[in-house]
Amino acid sequence: MCSIEEDDVLDDGMSSLMTPQEQISHSSQKGICHKCGQDGELYKLNFREAECRCCFLLFVNHKFRSTVGSSKALPRNAEILLVFDGSSESIVLLDMLQKAQSESNFKRLHCDFKVLFIDDYEVYKSICDINDYKCYIQQVKDFLLSYHNIKCYVTNLSSDINQEPFDINDMDIYLNRIMEIEIVFANDINNIQTSTSRNEFIKLRRKNLVASMATFLRCKYAFIPTINISIATDLLSAIVLGQGNNVAYDVAFKDDRLVNGIKIMRPIKDLSETEVLLYMRARNIKFFDRRDHVTYASSSLQRITESFIRNLQKNYTSTVSTIIRTGNKITSNNHIFKEDDSEYKCCICNSSII
């Protein structure tokens, strides 16, 4: 069984504070690979010797495969819904999963997966130019269609959870629907008084939407593109917000709180931002993440917590890995209740309320 050394989850503290372009230039160089001896472009991580492209991709894909395999939570020939949000993390997850299916029979990840693109235009409608948005949507469509023989669908945060998603080939119909109908979801978000509560609402809305779409598409498992810095931020944010009783589900590989039996999984939870960006460079994947220019309010507790972790990571490079290892030791007490004890669970997130 694959395993991951503790040092493998360490990140480069300085690189976590850089822009994507600065991170790539900081972590790539020319020379000879210390593993295979190949001369060419090298990929350097803070905790490893410089490696060539092939050795680096082998290392990163190994972390993905070991995370999925070591838990033994994913059965053979499982039906998976891959959640795609246009971020670099979701791009890497899609590429890794596609590659895992194209391996030889011995190494192949035996599963079937579909892609669900969740469009969050309603959240940023007031600050996004409509032409930029349409260009972004077209980029996402072209990228997803570049992976052949994969069924892709699109939905948005304002969609009714009882409404089936659109096929990616029907993107024009989807756009006409978004532009023509009156969008009330953005107004609902703006009516929430604090940015902290607004972020929590969007987070829960997205999770419930994923569960609903997975049910429509007959998938029992959902892969979400969450990496180590996001895990660390979610852990500390949940504790600050008084949600420590159920924080174990927010940082674990598997979240099985959803009432319809859908299990949310985080297969790239051990990857760092630098590894994600270097993977995209090694695979020659174009970066088109719209969220680089649109972020949540800096006054939210989630944003402040993330900033705190990044600043601490600058001087102490094991900060993120220490937080994650601590979070892995936290267990939930939901197992003491029976599945039909709904009075003890939240009707929104299905977490224990006592």
N, C-alpha and C positions, 0 to 999 in steps of 0.2 A: 504494500500500500504506500502511496506517495505520502511524503511528510514535508513540512516546512520548518526550517530552522527559525528560532526567534529573531535572529538578526535580519531575516529576510523581509520583515515587515517594517524595518527602519526606513526612514525617509531622509533625504538631504534637506536639512533645516533651512539653509540659505535658498535652495531652489524653490521651496514651497512659497517663498515670498516674491518670486520673480514672475514676469509675464511668460506665457507659453513659449514665445520665441526665445526669450532669454534663458529659459530652462533648457531648451534643446541645445543651444549653442554652448551652454555651460557644461552639459553632460555628454557631448559628442566630440570626438577628436580623431586624428589619424595615427595609425601605428600598427603593431602586431598583436593579435589576440593571444592572451596568455594561455588559453585552453587549446585551441587548434592550430595556432601559429599562422593563421591567415593574415595577410597584410591588407589593410584597407581602413574603412571608417569604423571606429570603435564607439561603443556605447558604455558610458561610465556612470555607475551608481555609487553613492557615497560609501556603501558597505561592501562593495565588490570590486574586483580588478576589472580593468577595461576589457570588454568582449567585442567580438565581431557581431555582425548582424544576425547570423544564424544561431550563434551561441546565446545571444541575448533573447531572441524570440523563443528559443527552447526553454530558457529559464523562466520567462514570463508565462508562457503557456503551461509550464509545469505547475506554477502556483495556482493557476485556474483549475487545472485538472485535479490537483491534490485537494483543493478546497471542496470541489464537488464530490470527489471520491471518498475522502476520509470520513465524511459524515454518514455515508451510506443511507442518506435520506432520499436519494433519487433512484427510483427503480428502473430496471431495464425497459426500454421502449416507452418511456414516459412521454406524455404530451405536455409540451412546455410553451408558455406564452412569454416571449421576450419583450419587455417593455422598453421602447425606444423613445427618447425625448430630445434627440438631436445633440446631446452633449457628447464630449469626447469619450466619456466613460461608456456610454451606450454604444458608440461606434466600435470601440475596442471589444466590448462584450459580444456584439454581433459577429465581428470578424473572428473572434476566438471560437465561438460556438460553431460557426460555419466550418472553420478549419478542423475542429474536433470531429465533425461528421464526415469529413473527406479523407480522414486517415485510413490506413489499412485496417482490416477487420479486427486485428488484435488490439490496436490502439484506439479504435473508433469509439466515440461516445454514442452509444445506441439510444437515440431519442429522436422524437419528431418535434419540431418547433415552428411556431408562427410568430410574426412580429406585429406588435401593436404600437403605432406611433401616437403618442398623446400630445396633442397640440395645446399649448398653454397661452394662446393668443389673447384670450379674454383677460388674463392676469395683467398683461402688459399693453393692453389696447390703447390706453391713454397716452403712452410714451413711445409707441412704435409707429413708424411710417408704414402706410399700407403697402407701398411698392416694395419696400424692404422685406416686409412680411411675405408677400407673394413670391419674391425671389428666393427667400429662405425655404418656403414650402416646396418650391420646384427643386431646389437643391436636395432636400430630404427625399423627395420622390425619386429623383434620378439615382441617388445613392442606394436606396433600398432596392430599386429595380435592377441595379447592377449585380445583385446577388440572385442568380437564377434559381428557379425551382423552389422559391420560398414564398409562402403566402403572407402578404403584408396587408395590414388594415390601419385605418386612421380614425381617431375620435378626438374629442376635446373635453376639457374640464367642465364645460357648461352642459354637456350632453346628459340626457336623462339616462340613469343607470339601467333602465329597462329597454333602452334603444340599442339595436345592434350597430356595430361599427361599420364604416364604409370600407370597401375594398380600395386599395391604394391606386388602382387603375381608374377609380371613379373620383379622383381628387378634384376635378372640375365641378362635379356635382356637389361635393363636400364644401368647396369654397363658396359656391353660390348660396348654399344653405346658410353658411356662417355669415355672409355679407347681407343676406336679405332679411333674415328674422331678427327680431329685437333681442339683443343680448342683455339679459338681466343678471347674469352671473357676476359680471364685473361690478355692477352696482351693489350686489350683495356683499362682495368682498370689501368694497370701499366703505360700507356701512359698519364694518367691524372696527371698533374704536382704536385698538392698538395693533401695531405691526407684528408683535409677538403672537397674538391670537390669530391674526390673519394668516401667518405662516403655518400655524398649527391646523387651521381650517383647511388650507390648501393641501397640506400633507395628508390629512384624513380623507379628504375628498378624492385625492389621487389614488389612495390605497383602496377605497371602496369601489372606485371606478375600475381599477385593475381586476378586482375580484369579480365584478359583474361581467366585464368583457371576457374574462377567462371562462366564465360559465357559458356564455353565448358561443364561444369558440371551442368548447369541449376540452379545455385544458385544465389539468389538476394542479399544475405548478406554474409559477410566474417568476421569471428571473428579472431582478431590478439592478440597474447599474450603480451600485453604491460601493465606493472605495474607502480606504482606511481613514482619511481625514473626515469624511462624512459620518462614518461610524463613531469616531471620537466625539465629534460635535453633537451628534444625536444623543450620545450617552450623557454627557455633561449637561446638555440642554434639558433633557428629561428630568434629571435630578434637580436642577434649578427650578423647574416648573412644578415640582412636587409629584412627578410621575415615576419615581424610583421603584414603586411596587411592580411595575410592568416593563421596566427598562430592558430586561433581559431579552424580550422579543424584538426590541429595536436595534440590538447590536449582534444578535446571534445570526448564524447562517440561515436558519429557517424560522419563519414567523407563521404559526398555524392557528392564530386567533380567529380567523374569519369563519363566520358561521356556516358558509356554504361549502366548507371543506377545501377551499383553495389555499395552497401553501405558497407563501412568498419567500423566495430564496435570494441570497446575495453572493453569487459565485466569484465576484472579483473584490470581495471585501478586504483582501490582503494586499491589493495593489496600491501603489502610491501615485500621486499626480505625475511625478517625473517619469515613472514607468509607463503610465498611460500615454504621455506625450511622445516618449521615445518609441513606443510600440507603433504609434501612428506614423512616425517618421520612417521606421524600419520597414513598415508595410506600404509606405508611400500613399498614405490616406490623407486626403485634403481635410483641413480643419475648418469647419464652418459653424462652430457653436455660437448661436445668437446670444446666449446668456452671458458672454463675456462683456457685453455692453449694457446689459440690463440685470440689475441685482435687486434683491430685497432691501428694504430700508435698513440703514446702518444702526438705527436705534433699537432694533429688535433684539431680544435676548439671544436668539439663535445666531445672529450676525456677530454680536459682541462675544459670544462664547467661541465662535470660530476664529475671530481675530485674536482672542486670548491664547488659543491653542497654537496658532501659527506663530505668534510672537515668542511663545515659550519654546516652540520647536526650533527657533532660530539659534538658541544657545544650548539647548538640550535635545539632541537629535533622536533620543529614544522616547520623547514625550508621547507621540501618537501610539507607538507600540505598547507603552506602559498602560495607557488608558484602555486600549483594546484588550490587553491581557487581563486587566482588572475587570472589565466588563464581561469577559468570558466566564469569570468566576461567579457572576451574579446569576441566581436562578429565580424563576418565578414560582409563586405559590398557587398558581391556577390549577395545578394538578390535584389539589385537595377537593375541588368541586367536581360535581358530575356535569356531563355535557348539557343536561336539561336544567341546570341551576341558573337560568337566565336572569333571575332577580339579583344575582351577585355580580353581573357583568354589565359593562357600559353598553347602551344600545347603539352607540356611534362607532366605537372602536373595538368593542367586544373584549375589552380588558377587564381584569378583576377590579372591583370598586371597594374591596375591603382588604 
